[in-house]
Protein backbone atom coordinates (compact mmCIF):
# COMPACT_ATOMS: atom_id res chain seq x y z
CA UNK A 1 0.00 0.00 0.00
CA UNK A 2 2.71 2.44 1.03
CA UNK A 3 4.85 1.61 -2.01
CA UNK A 4 1.89 2.16 -4.36
CA UNK A 5 1.17 5.54 -2.80
CA UNK A 6 4.82 6.51 -2.99
CA UNK A 7 4.96 5.56 -6.68
CA UNK A 8 1.84 7.61 -7.36
CA UNK A 9 3.27 10.55 -5.39
CA UNK A 10 6.52 10.31 -7.37
CA UNK A 11 4.56 10.42 -10.63
CA UNK A 12 2.61 13.49 -9.48
CA UNK A 13 5.84 15.15 -8.33
CA UNK A 14 7.49 14.40 -11.69
CA UNK A 15 4.55 16.02 -13.44
CA UNK A 16 4.92 19.07 -11.18
CA UNK A 17 8.61 19.28 -12.13
CA UNK A 18 7.60 19.90 -15.75
CA UNK A 19 5.34 22.82 -14.81
CA UNK A 20 6.42 26.46 -14.64
CA UNK A 21 6.91 27.89 -11.15
CA UNK A 22 3.75 29.20 -9.59
CA UNK A 23 0.64 28.30 -7.65
CA UNK A 24 -0.34 25.38 -9.89
CA UNK A 25 3.08 23.74 -9.50
CA UNK A 26 2.99 24.24 -5.74
CA UNK A 27 -0.52 22.75 -5.55
CA UNK A 28 0.65 19.70 -7.51
CA UNK A 29 3.64 19.24 -5.20
CA UNK A 30 1.35 19.52 -2.16
CA UNK A 31 -0.94 16.89 -3.69
CA UNK A 32 2.03 14.55 -4.06
CA UNK A 33 2.89 15.07 -0.39
CA UNK A 34 -0.68 14.31 0.68
CA UNK A 35 -0.86 11.15 -1.44
CA UNK A 36 2.37 9.86 0.07
CA UNK A 37 1.30 10.73 3.61
CA UNK A 38 -2.08 9.04 3.19
CA UNK A 39 -0.35 5.90 1.91
CA UNK A 40 1.93 5.88 4.94
CA UNK A 41 -1.04 6.33 7.26
CA UNK A 42 -2.98 3.52 5.61
CA UNK A 43 0.03 1.21 5.85
CA UNK A 44 0.46 2.13 9.52
CA UNK A 45 -3.20 1.43 10.19
CA UNK A 46 -2.71 -2.03 8.70
CA UNK A 47 0.51 -2.62 10.65
CA UNK A 48 0.52 -5.90 12.56
CA UNK A 49 2.32 -4.22 15.45
CA UNK A 50 -0.70 -2.08 16.22
CA UNK A 51 1.09 1.17 15.39
CA UNK A 52 -1.27 4.14 15.43
CA UNK A 53 -1.54 5.96 12.12
CA UNK A 54 -0.64 9.69 12.21
CA UNK A 55 -4.13 10.49 10.88
CA UNK A 56 -5.50 9.26 14.18
CA UNK A 57 -3.16 11.52 16.12
CA UNK A 58 -3.50 14.63 13.92
CA UNK A 59 0.28 14.97 13.60
CA UNK A 60 0.87 14.44 9.85
CA UNK A 61 2.78 17.05 7.84
CA UNK A 62 -0.32 18.16 5.92
CA UNK A 63 -2.61 18.14 8.94
CA UNK A 64 -3.35 20.97 11.34
CA UNK A 65 -1.78 20.63 14.75
PyMOL Python script that loads the backbone (N, CA, C, O; Angstrom):
from pymol import cmd

cmd.read_pdbstr("""\
ATOM      1  N   UNK A   1       0.833  -1.189   0.000  1.00  0.00           N
ATOM      2  CA  UNK A   1       0.000   0.000   0.000  1.00  0.00           C
ATOM      3  C   UNK A   1       0.878   1.252   0.000  1.00  0.00           C
ATOM      4  O   UNK A   1       0.692   2.166  -0.803  1.00  0.00           O
ATOM      5  N   UNK A   2       1.837   1.265   0.923  1.00  0.00           N
ATOM      6  CA  UNK A   2       2.708   2.437   1.029  1.00  0.00           C
ATOM      7  C   UNK A   2       3.541   2.622  -0.237  1.00  0.00           C
ATOM      8  O   UNK A   2       3.729   3.748  -0.699  1.00  0.00           O
ATOM      9  N   UNK A   3       4.038   1.525  -0.795  1.00  0.00           N
ATOM     10  CA  UNK A   3       4.847   1.607  -2.015  1.00  0.00           C
ATOM     11  C   UNK A   3       4.027   2.126  -3.199  1.00  0.00           C
ATOM     12  O   UNK A   3       4.522   2.901  -4.017  1.00  0.00           O
ATOM     13  N   UNK A   4       2.763   1.686  -3.280  1.00  0.00           N
ATOM     14  CA  UNK A   4       1.895   2.161  -4.364  1.00  0.00           C
ATOM     15  C   UNK A   4       1.644   3.660  -4.235  1.00  0.00           C
ATOM     16  O   UNK A   4       1.668   4.386  -5.229  1.00  0.00           O
ATOM     17  N   UNK A   5       1.404   4.118  -3.015  1.00  0.00           N
ATOM     18  CA  UNK A   5       1.166   5.542  -2.796  1.00  0.00           C
ATOM     19  C   UNK A   5       2.423   6.342  -3.101  1.00  0.00           C
ATOM     20  O   UNK A   5       2.349   7.430  -3.672  1.00  0.00           O
ATOM     21  N   UNK A   6       3.570   5.806  -2.722  1.00  0.00           N
ATOM     22  CA  UNK A   6       4.819   6.513  -2.991  1.00  0.00           C
ATOM     23  C   UNK A   6       5.083   6.606  -4.494  1.00  0.00           C
ATOM     24  O   UNK A   6       5.544   7.639  -4.980  1.00  0.00           O
ATOM     25  N   UNK A   7       4.795   5.540  -5.222  1.00  0.00           N
ATOM     26  CA  UNK A   7       4.958   5.560  -6.678  1.00  0.00           C
ATOM     27  C   UNK A   7       4.037   6.593  -7.311  1.00  0.00           C
ATOM     28  O   UNK A   7       4.437   7.332  -8.210  1.00  0.00           O
ATOM     29  N   UNK A   8       2.802   6.632  -6.832  1.00  0.00           N
ATOM     30  CA  UNK A   8       1.839   7.606  -7.357  1.00  0.00           C
ATOM     31  C   UNK A   8       2.290   9.029  -7.023  1.00  0.00           C
ATOM     32  O   UNK A   8       2.194   9.928  -7.858  1.00  0.00           O
ATOM     33  N   UNK A   9       2.783   9.226  -5.798  1.00  0.00           N
ATOM     34  CA  UNK A   9       3.268  10.550  -5.389  1.00  0.00           C
ATOM     35  C   UNK A   9       4.471  10.956  -6.240  1.00  0.00           C
ATOM     36  O   UNK A   9       4.589  12.118  -6.630  1.00  0.00           O
ATOM     37  N   UNK A  10       5.359  10.011  -6.528  1.00  0.00           N
ATOM     38  CA  UNK A  10       6.519  10.311  -7.370  1.00  0.00           C
ATOM     39  C   UNK A  10       6.084  10.733  -8.770  1.00  0.00           C
ATOM     40  O   UNK A  10       6.670  11.644  -9.354  1.00  0.00           O
ATOM     41  N   UNK A  11       5.065  10.078  -9.307  1.00  0.00           N
ATOM     42  CA  UNK A  11       4.559  10.424 -10.634  1.00  0.00           C
ATOM     43  C   UNK A  11       3.953  11.830 -10.633  1.00  0.00           C
ATOM     44  O   UNK A  11       4.168  12.601 -11.568  1.00  0.00           O
ATOM     45  N   UNK A  12       3.207  12.156  -9.596  1.00  0.00           N
ATOM     46  CA  UNK A  12       2.608  13.491  -9.482  1.00  0.00           C
ATOM     47  C   UNK A  12       3.710  14.532  -9.346  1.00  0.00           C
ATOM     48  O   UNK A  12       3.646  15.594  -9.965  1.00  0.00           O
ATOM     49  N   UNK A  13       4.719  14.229  -8.537  1.00  0.00           N
ATOM     50  CA  UNK A  13       5.836  15.145  -8.334  1.00  0.00           C
ATOM     51  C   UNK A  13       6.611  15.353  -9.636  1.00  0.00           C
ATOM     52  O   UNK A  13       7.031  16.471  -9.934  1.00  0.00           O
ATOM     53  N   UNK A  14       6.802  14.289 -10.408  1.00  0.00           N
ATOM     54  CA  UNK A  14       7.492  14.401 -11.690  1.00  0.00           C
ATOM     55  C   UNK A  14       6.709  15.290 -12.649  1.00  0.00           C
ATOM     56  O   UNK A  14       7.290  16.063 -13.411  1.00  0.00           O
ATOM     57  N   UNK A  15       5.391  15.172 -12.603  1.00  0.00           N
ATOM     58  CA  UNK A  15       4.551  16.019 -13.435  1.00  0.00           C
ATOM     59  C   UNK A  15       4.694  17.471 -12.998  1.00  0.00           C
ATOM     60  O   UNK A  15       4.748  18.368 -13.839  1.00  0.00           O
ATOM     61  N   UNK A  16       4.756  17.710 -11.697  1.00  0.00           N
ATOM     62  CA  UNK A  16       4.923  19.071 -11.180  1.00  0.00           C
ATOM     63  C   UNK A  16       6.256  19.660 -11.628  1.00  0.00           C
ATOM     64  O   UNK A  16       6.355  20.859 -11.890  1.00  0.00           O
ATOM     65  N   UNK A  17       7.281  18.811 -11.715  1.00  0.00           N
ATOM     66  CA  UNK A  17       8.607  19.283 -12.130  1.00  0.00           C
ATOM     67  C   UNK A  17       8.604  19.843 -13.548  1.00  0.00           C
ATOM     68  O   UNK A  17       9.460  20.657 -13.892  1.00  0.00           O
ATOM     69  N   UNK A  18       7.659  19.418 -14.364  1.00  0.00           N
ATOM     70  CA  UNK A  18       7.597  19.903 -15.748  1.00  0.00           C
ATOM     71  C   UNK A  18       6.812  21.202 -15.873  1.00  0.00           C
ATOM     72  O   UNK A  18       6.777  21.811 -16.941  1.00  0.00           O
ATOM     73  N   UNK A  19       6.182  21.624 -14.778  1.00  0.00           N
ATOM     74  CA  UNK A  19       5.337  22.822 -14.806  1.00  0.00           C
ATOM     75  C   UNK A  19       6.160  24.070 -14.488  1.00  0.00           C
ATOM     76  O   UNK A  19       7.166  23.991 -13.783  1.00  0.00           O
ATOM     77  N   UNK A  20       5.734  25.215 -15.006  1.00  0.00           N
ATOM     78  CA  UNK A  20       6.417  26.458 -14.641  1.00  0.00           C
ATOM     79  C   UNK A  20       6.152  26.781 -13.165  1.00  0.00           C
ATOM     80  O   UNK A  20       5.124  26.396 -12.608  1.00  0.00           O
ATOM     81  N   UNK A  21       7.095  27.492 -12.548  1.00  0.00           N
ATOM     82  CA  UNK A  21       6.915  27.887 -11.151  1.00  0.00           C
ATOM     83  C   UNK A  21       5.627  28.684 -10.989  1.00  0.00           C
ATOM     84  O   UNK A  21       5.242  29.460 -11.864  1.00  0.00           O
ATOM     85  N   UNK A  22       4.978  28.479  -9.864  1.00  0.00           N
ATOM     86  CA  UNK A  22       3.747  29.199  -9.585  1.00  0.00           C
ATOM     87  C   UNK A  22       2.820  28.383  -8.715  1.00  0.00           C
ATOM     88  O   UNK A  22       3.179  27.317  -8.216  1.00  0.00           O
ATOM     89  N   UNK A  23       1.620  28.905  -8.544  1.00  0.00           N
ATOM     90  CA  UNK A  23       0.636  28.299  -7.648  1.00  0.00           C
ATOM     91  C   UNK A  23       0.233  26.902  -8.093  1.00  0.00           C
ATOM     92  O   UNK A  23       0.062  26.015  -7.257  1.00  0.00           O
ATOM     93  N   UNK A  24       0.079  26.692  -9.395  1.00  0.00           N
ATOM     94  CA  UNK A  24      -0.342  25.376  -9.891  1.00  0.00           C
ATOM     95  C   UNK A  24       0.727  24.321  -9.598  1.00  0.00           C
ATOM     96  O   UNK A  24       0.402  23.201  -9.205  1.00  0.00           O
ATOM     97  N   UNK A  25       1.988  24.672  -9.787  1.00  0.00           N
ATOM     98  CA  UNK A  25       3.080  23.744  -9.498  1.00  0.00           C
ATOM     99  C   UNK A  25       3.123  23.425  -8.012  1.00  0.00           C
ATOM    100  O   UNK A  25       3.288  22.268  -7.627  1.00  0.00           O
ATOM    101  N   UNK A  26       2.977  24.434  -7.189  1.00  0.00           N
ATOM    102  CA  UNK A  26       2.988  24.239  -5.742  1.00  0.00           C
ATOM    103  C   UNK A  26       1.822  23.353  -5.302  1.00  0.00           C
ATOM    104  O   UNK A  26       1.992  22.485  -4.446  1.00  0.00           O
ATOM    105  N   UNK A  27       0.645  23.567  -5.881  1.00  0.00           N
ATOM    106  CA  UNK A  27      -0.524  22.752  -5.549  1.00  0.00           C
ATOM    107  C   UNK A  27      -0.283  21.292  -5.923  1.00  0.00           C
ATOM    108  O   UNK A  27      -0.676  20.387  -5.187  1.00  0.00           O
ATOM    109  N   UNK A  28       0.360  21.064  -7.063  1.00  0.00           N
ATOM    110  CA  UNK A  28       0.645  19.701  -7.508  1.00  0.00           C
ATOM    111  C   UNK A  28       1.656  19.039  -6.563  1.00  0.00           C
ATOM    112  O   UNK A  28       1.512  17.863  -6.228  1.00  0.00           O
ATOM    113  N   UNK A  29       2.662  19.781  -6.138  1.00  0.00           N
ATOM    114  CA  UNK A  29       3.642  19.237  -5.198  1.00  0.00           C
ATOM    115  C   UNK A  29       2.987  18.917  -3.855  1.00  0.00           C
ATOM    116  O   UNK A  29       3.309  17.905  -3.232  1.00  0.00           O
ATOM    117  N   UNK A  30       2.072  19.774  -3.411  1.00  0.00           N
ATOM    118  CA  UNK A  30       1.347  19.522  -2.164  1.00  0.00           C
ATOM    119  C   UNK A  30       0.470  18.277  -2.289  1.00  0.00           C
ATOM    120  O   UNK A  30       0.336  17.507  -1.338  1.00  0.00           O
ATOM    121  N   UNK A  31      -0.121  18.086  -3.461  1.00  0.00           N
ATOM    122  CA  UNK A  31      -0.944  16.892  -3.690  1.00  0.00           C
ATOM    123  C   UNK A  31      -0.079  15.638  -3.577  1.00  0.00           C
ATOM    124  O   UNK A  31      -0.494  14.644  -2.982  1.00  0.00           O
ATOM    125  N   UNK A  32       1.121  15.688  -4.149  1.00  0.00           N
ATOM    126  CA  UNK A  32       2.033  14.548  -4.064  1.00  0.00           C
ATOM    127  C   UNK A  32       2.363  14.240  -2.608  1.00  0.00           C
ATOM    128  O   UNK A  32       2.399  13.075  -2.212  1.00  0.00           O
ATOM    129  N   UNK A  33       2.602  15.271  -1.816  1.00  0.00           N
ATOM    130  CA  UNK A  33       2.891  15.074  -0.391  1.00  0.00           C
ATOM    131  C   UNK A  33       1.720  14.418   0.332  1.00  0.00           C
ATOM    132  O   UNK A  33       1.914  13.514   1.145  1.00  0.00           O
ATOM    133  N   UNK A  34       0.504  14.876   0.036  1.00  0.00           N
ATOM    134  CA  UNK A  34      -0.685  14.309   0.683  1.00  0.00           C
ATOM    135  C   UNK A  34      -0.892  12.855   0.295  1.00  0.00           C
ATOM    136  O   UNK A  34      -1.229  12.030   1.144  1.00  0.00           O
ATOM    137  N   UNK A  35      -0.695  12.531  -0.975  1.00  0.00           N
ATOM    138  CA  UNK A  35      -0.859  11.148  -1.444  1.00  0.00           C
ATOM    139  C   UNK A  35       0.123  10.239  -0.719  1.00  0.00           C
ATOM    140  O   UNK A  35      -0.244   9.155  -0.265  1.00  0.00           O
ATOM    141  N   UNK A  36       1.368  10.682  -0.612  1.00  0.00           N
ATOM    142  CA  UNK A  36       2.374   9.861   0.069  1.00  0.00           C
ATOM    143  C   UNK A  36       2.045   9.700   1.550  1.00  0.00           C
ATOM    144  O   UNK A  36       2.157   8.607   2.105  1.00  0.00           O
ATOM    145  N   UNK A  37       1.641  10.791   2.181  1.00  0.00           N
ATOM    146  CA  UNK A  37       1.297  10.730   3.606  1.00  0.00           C
ATOM    147  C   UNK A  37       0.106   9.812   3.856  1.00  0.00           C
ATOM    148  O   UNK A  37       0.112   9.032   4.808  1.00  0.00           O
ATOM    149  N   UNK A  38      -0.907   9.901   3.012  1.00  0.00           N
ATOM    150  CA  UNK A  38      -2.078   9.045   3.192  1.00  0.00           C
ATOM    151  C   UNK A  38      -1.714   7.578   3.016  1.00  0.00           C
ATOM    152  O   UNK A  38      -2.254   6.723   3.718  1.00  0.00           O
ATOM    153  N   UNK A  39      -0.802   7.270   2.087  1.00  0.00           N
ATOM    154  CA  UNK A  39      -0.346   5.897   1.914  1.00  0.00           C
ATOM    155  C   UNK A  39       0.392   5.386   3.140  1.00  0.00           C
ATOM    156  O   UNK A  39       0.217   4.238   3.551  1.00  0.00           O
ATOM    157  N   UNK A  40       1.224   6.253   3.725  1.00  0.00           N
ATOM    158  CA  UNK A  40       1.932   5.878   4.945  1.00  0.00           C
ATOM    159  C   UNK A  40       0.947   5.614   6.082  1.00  0.00           C
ATOM    160  O   UNK A  40       1.088   4.646   6.829  1.00  0.00           O
ATOM    161  N   UNK A  41      -0.040   6.482   6.198  1.00  0.00           N
ATOM    162  CA  UNK A  41      -1.037   6.327   7.263  1.00  0.00           C
ATOM    163  C   UNK A  41      -1.833   5.039   7.096  1.00  0.00           C
ATOM    164  O   UNK A  41      -2.093   4.331   8.068  1.00  0.00           O
ATOM    165  N   UNK A  42      -2.220   4.740   5.853  1.00  0.00           N
ATOM    166  CA  UNK A  42      -2.982   3.523   5.611  1.00  0.00           C
ATOM    167  C   UNK A  42      -2.136   2.288   5.936  1.00  0.00           C
ATOM    168  O   UNK A  42      -2.630   1.327   6.525  1.00  0.00           O
ATOM    169  N   UNK A  43      -0.862   2.326   5.546  1.00  0.00           N
ATOM    170  CA  UNK A  43       0.035   1.210   5.853  1.00  0.00           C
ATOM    171  C   UNK A  43       0.201   1.065   7.363  1.00  0.00           C
ATOM    172  O   UNK A  43       0.212  -0.051   7.883  1.00  0.00           O
ATOM    173  N   UNK A  44       0.330   2.183   8.065  1.00  0.00           N
ATOM    174  CA  UNK A  44       0.462   2.130   9.520  1.00  0.00           C
ATOM    175  C   UNK A  44      -0.797   1.565  10.168  1.00  0.00           C
ATOM    176  O   UNK A  44      -0.719   0.811  11.137  1.00  0.00           O
ATOM    177  N   UNK A  45      -1.938   1.926   9.635  1.00  0.00           N
ATOM    178  CA  UNK A  45      -3.204   1.431  10.189  1.00  0.00           C
ATOM    179  C   UNK A  45      -3.314  -0.076  10.014  1.00  0.00           C
ATOM    180  O   UNK A  45      -3.975  -0.752  10.802  1.00  0.00           O
ATOM    181  N   UNK A  46      -2.667  -0.600   8.982  1.00  0.00           N
ATOM    182  CA  UNK A  46      -2.714  -2.026   8.700  1.00  0.00           C
ATOM    183  C   UNK A  46      -1.569  -2.771   9.384  1.00  0.00           C
ATOM    184  O   UNK A  46      -1.502  -3.998   9.316  1.00  0.00           O
ATOM    185  N   UNK A  47      -0.684  -2.052  10.031  1.00  0.00           N
ATOM    186  CA  UNK A  47       0.509  -2.624  10.651  1.00  0.00           C
ATOM    187  C   UNK A  47       0.142  -3.677  11.690  1.00  0.00           C
ATOM    188  O   UNK A  47      -0.713  -3.444  12.545  1.00  0.00           O
ATOM    189  N   UNK A  48       0.778  -4.811  11.613  1.00  0.00           N
ATOM    190  CA  UNK A  48       0.524  -5.896  12.558  1.00  0.00           C
ATOM    191  C   UNK A  48       0.941  -5.554  13.982  1.00  0.00           C
ATOM    192  O   UNK A  48       0.458  -6.162  14.938  1.00  0.00           O
ATOM    193  N   UNK A  49       1.830  -4.589  14.122  1.00  0.00           N
ATOM    194  CA  UNK A  49       2.320  -4.221  15.453  1.00  0.00           C
ATOM    195  C   UNK A  49       1.371  -3.288  16.184  1.00  0.00           C
ATOM    196  O   UNK A  49       1.649  -2.886  17.314  1.00  0.00           O
ATOM    197  N   UNK A  50       0.276  -2.946  15.569  1.00  0.00           N
ATOM    198  CA  UNK A  50      -0.700  -2.081  16.219  1.00  0.00           C
ATOM    199  C   UNK A  50      -0.290  -0.628  16.286  1.00  0.00           C
ATOM    200  O   UNK A  50      -0.803   0.126  17.113  1.00  0.00           O
ATOM    201  N   UNK A  51       0.637  -0.223  15.420  1.00  0.00           N
ATOM    202  CA  UNK A  51       1.087   1.169  15.390  1.00  0.00           C
ATOM    203  C   UNK A  51      -0.087   2.067  15.028  1.00  0.00           C
ATOM    204  O   UNK A  51      -0.889   1.725  14.159  1.00  0.00           O
ATOM    205  N   UNK A  52      -0.189   3.204  15.686  1.00  0.00           N
ATOM    206  CA  UNK A  52      -1.273   4.142  15.427  1.00  0.00           C
ATOM    207  C   UNK A  52      -0.890   5.034  14.258  1.00  0.00           C
ATOM    208  O   UNK A  52       0.190   5.626  14.245  1.00  0.00           O
ATOM    209  N   UNK A  53      -1.778   5.127  13.275  1.00  0.00           N
ATOM    210  CA  UNK A  53      -1.535   5.963  12.117  1.00  0.00           C
ATOM    211  C   UNK A  53      -1.546   7.437  12.511  1.00  0.00           C
ATOM    212  O   UNK A  53      -2.337   7.840  13.363  1.00  0.00           O
ATOM    213  N   UNK A  54      -0.665   8.260  11.894  1.00  0.00           N
ATOM    214  CA  UNK A  54      -0.640   9.691  12.208  1.00  0.00           C
ATOM    215  C   UNK A  54      -1.989  10.382  12.019  1.00  0.00           C
ATOM    216  O   UNK A  54      -2.279  11.369  12.695  1.00  0.00           O
ATOM    217  N   UNK A  55      -2.817   9.872  11.104  1.00  0.00           N
ATOM    218  CA  UNK A  55      -4.127  10.489  10.885  1.00  0.00           C
ATOM    219  C   UNK A  55      -4.994  10.409  12.133  1.00  0.00           C
ATOM    220  O   UNK A  55      -5.881  11.236  12.343  1.00  0.00           O
ATOM    221  N   UNK A  56      -4.726   9.408  12.953  1.00  0.00           N
ATOM    222  CA  UNK A  56      -5.503   9.261  14.180  1.00  0.00           C
ATOM    223  C   UNK A  56      -4.961  10.123  15.308  1.00  0.00           C
ATOM    224  O   UNK A  56      -5.611  10.287  16.341  1.00  0.00           O
ATOM    225  N   UNK A  57      -3.760  10.676  15.105  1.00  0.00           N
ATOM    226  CA  UNK A  57      -3.164  11.520  16.124  1.00  0.00           C
ATOM    227  C   UNK A  57      -3.184  12.988  15.712  1.00  0.00           C
ATOM    228  O   UNK A  57      -2.955  13.869  16.540  1.00  0.00           O
ATOM    229  N   UNK A  58      -3.462  13.260  14.410  1.00  0.00           N
ATOM    230  CA  UNK A  58      -3.497  14.633  13.925  1.00  0.00           C
ATOM    231  C   UNK A  58      -2.120  15.267  13.810  1.00  0.00           C
ATOM    232  O   UNK A  58      -1.992  16.486  13.916  1.00  0.00           O
ATOM    233  N   UNK A  59      -1.082  14.451  13.592  1.00  0.00           N
ATOM    234  CA  UNK A  59       0.277  14.970  13.597  1.00  0.00           C
ATOM    235  C   UNK A  59       0.924  14.968  12.205  1.00  0.00           C
ATOM    236  O   UNK A  59       2.068  15.406  12.088  1.00  0.00           O
ATOM    237  N   UNK A  60       0.268  14.511  11.173  1.00  0.00           N
ATOM    238  CA  UNK A  60       0.870  14.442   9.846  1.00  0.00           C
ATOM    239  C   UNK A  60       1.275  15.800   9.322  1.00  0.00           C
ATOM    240  O   UNK A  60       0.739  16.825   9.744  1.00  0.00           O
ATOM    241  N   UNK A  61       2.239  15.808   8.382  1.00  0.00           N
ATOM    242  CA  UNK A  61       2.781  17.047   7.840  1.00  0.00           C
ATOM    243  C   UNK A  61       1.710  17.945   7.215  1.00  0.00           C
ATOM    244  O   UNK A  61       1.812  19.169   7.295  1.00  0.00           O
ATOM    245  N   UNK A  62       0.697  17.357   6.601  1.00  0.00           N
ATOM    246  CA  UNK A  62      -0.323  18.164   5.918  1.00  0.00           C
ATOM    247  C   UNK A  62      -1.550  18.397   6.778  1.00  0.00           C
ATOM    248  O   UNK A  62      -2.555  18.937   6.316  1.00  0.00           O
ATOM    249  N   UNK A  63      -1.458  17.981   8.043  1.00  0.00           N
ATOM    250  CA  UNK A  63      -2.607  18.138   8.938  1.00  0.00           C
ATOM    251  C   UNK A  63      -2.367  19.264   9.925  1.00  0.00           C
ATOM    252  O   UNK A  63      -1.229  19.538  10.308  1.00  0.00           O
ATOM    253  N   UNK A  64      -3.422  19.899  10.322  1.00  0.00           N
ATOM    254  CA  UNK A  64      -3.348  20.969  11.336  1.00  0.00           C
ATOM    255  C   UNK A  64      -2.961  20.367  12.672  1.00  0.00           C
ATOM    256  O   UNK A  64      -3.374  19.257  13.008  1.00  0.00           O
ATOM    257  N   UNK A  65      -2.181  21.092  13.419  1.00  0.00           N
ATOM    258  CA  UNK A  65      -1.784  20.633  14.751  1.00  0.00           C
ATOM    259  C   UNK A  65      -2.596  21.326  15.802  1.00  0.00           C
ATOM    260  O   UNK A  65      -2.410  21.074  16.992  1.00  0.00           O
TER     261      UNK A  65
END
""", "prot")
cmd.dss("prot")
cmd.show_as("cartoon", "prot")
cmd.util.cbc("prot")
cmd.orient("prot")
